[in-house]
Amino acid sequence: MEAVETSVMKKRILVHATRLFVARGYHGISMREIAEACGVSKAGLYYHFKDKEDLLVEILSENLAQLSQAVQACDAAGSSARERITCVTRAIFAQAPEQRAIIRLASQEMSELNPEVRQRFGELYHEQFIGRIEALLADGIARGELRPMNVSQGTWIYLGMMYPFFNAVSGSDRTDEVIQLVLGLFFDGAAMNKGS
């Protein structure tokens, strides 16, 4: 029973801390404020996380695991590169806005982590997310579905197109429109097709 209560409390802390980190950034909150938001003492908070960096890394790691699972599922579900990238895009936008905002949080707050932690997380981020998108693009190139490109640059351009929507403000009423625009621009460009 105690293990269940500990797990529930840890999840509660992660939910409240995520909201605070997304809204105010790493330096914008204190462990005291996080403890107050969760309804626990600072000692209770430190029982679960050794410091604010540990808490941020846990939030980023949980989000990374979800992104990794989504990319894996899309890789297995689609046949063409376009279908798989479309699936990844939809999976990202299917996340609650606060969850999507963790992607932005990671890029903005990574410099706050100590160098060893930053390097380890960066390697994990590449292995579980960025590298898998690169592999999807590389596979599409190898199959002749996509034009030859630097897959690393292609991946960052693809993610960069979505980056403005990685925030905690929901644009849910226009999400499908945004997804179609991102995918259309990424795969087909913005120029009018003169041949149609």
Order of alpha helices (4+ residues) and beta strands (2+ residues): alpha-alpha-alpha-alpha-alpha-alpha-alpha-alpha-alpha-alpha
